[in-house]
Each structure stands twice: as C-alpha cells, then as structure tokens.
Amino acid sequence: MANTAFQSRSDASTVTPAQVSVPVLGATVAVFAAVSFLLCMLLGFVAPECGLHKPWLQFFLGLTGFEVRSLALGTVQSVIFGGYTGALLGAIFNFISARFG
C-alpha cells in the first residue's frame, strides 16, 4: 500500500465558486422547450384523446390548434420563454454562487 498523506487546507478562499454560462443555459432551455412543444403537438395530432397538448394551447398566446400558424407561433414562444427562463436561472445561479458558494 502506498503512503498517502491527506492535507487539509485552512484557506477556503482559494476555491472558485461554480459558474454557469448564461447564454449557453438560455439556449439549452430554449431548445428543450421548443422540442418539448413540438413533441407534445405531434402527440396531440396523432392521439388527440390523450389531451397532453391542451396545456400548451391554454398558456401560450394565440394558439388555436394544429394549424401551421399555431405551431410556428408556439415554437417561437417556446424559444422566447425557454431562453428567458434559462438566462434568468443562470444569472441567479451565478449570483448566489458568487455570494454564498
């Protein structure tokens, strides 16, 4: 067995707080929201009796059903809301990590 020395550091200020790239997280959540929207709309088109597409129709502005206009509008809104959510979460995470991390 090799000799192992465990060293403890008393200086905790050398630890860098975790940071996340706000644009990357925003883009990731935006793409996730858009893909989720399109998959739910596809499921609603294939199996309308499931009803999984109805929350999208209720919460997104201007969606009326399975028209091309509604799908495009819903995709754009998914990207906007997802990007906003991801960017806000990333900024909040970076702020809290810098202050308390």
Phi, psi and omega in degrees: 000134182283150176289130181236131178244124177264125180245134177252138179260131179270348181265098182277354183284350179280350180282127178272135179291149179293140179230151176236145178284115183297314179296323180292316178295320177299315179293322179297312180292325178297314179294320178300315180295319180294316179295319178298317178300311182295322177293321178292321177294321177297317177296321178294329178286320183283316183229077184295341181288344178292322178077013182287344180274348186295322177300324178297318181292331181281320190265340180265140184284132172084003180278132182242344182162221185256044175269161179297320179299316180294320179295318179294315180296318178294322178294317178297316179294323177298317179296316181295309182293321178293318178296318177298314181297313180296317179294319179293317177298318179296317179295318178295317178300313180297321179296311181292322179295321180290326182278317189241355185278000000 
